[in-house]
Amino acid sequence: MKRVLVADDATFMRTSLRMMLERNGFEVAGEAENGLVAVNKYKEINPDIVTMDITMPVCDGIKAVKMIKEYDPNAKIIMISSMGQECFVKEAILSGAKGFIVKPFKEEYVIETLSKL
């Protein structure tokens, strides 16, 4: 069972992703409401996968991806954001994200993407 860290500033989105992932055989090992908490939780729980929003307070998702990749170059991070413009997608991938899912998303697509990691 793959362990996932869900990072999103919206409680609703974290809860929604948790329910979706658990329903499909993933374990949500932790949640983070901003990028800094995500980095610290990553170091603490060492998840298999991270889902990361871009727009968050304190530390945005792009900075958090860079910090996690610096700590663990093998980290598997998928961006899940409503900021689907090409420049954001490109920046996320160049920062080390393995993929990008645009909100609103389809459950099947999220599960398929995470299962491939």
PyMOL commands that set and color helices and strands:
alter all, ss='L'
color gray80, all
select helices_A, chain A and resi 11-23+35-45+61-71+86-95+107-115
alter helices_A, ss='H'
color red, helices_A
select strands_A, chain A and resi 3-7+27-32+49-52+77-81+99-102
alter strands_A, ss='S'
color yellow, strands_A
deselect
rebuild
show_as cartoon
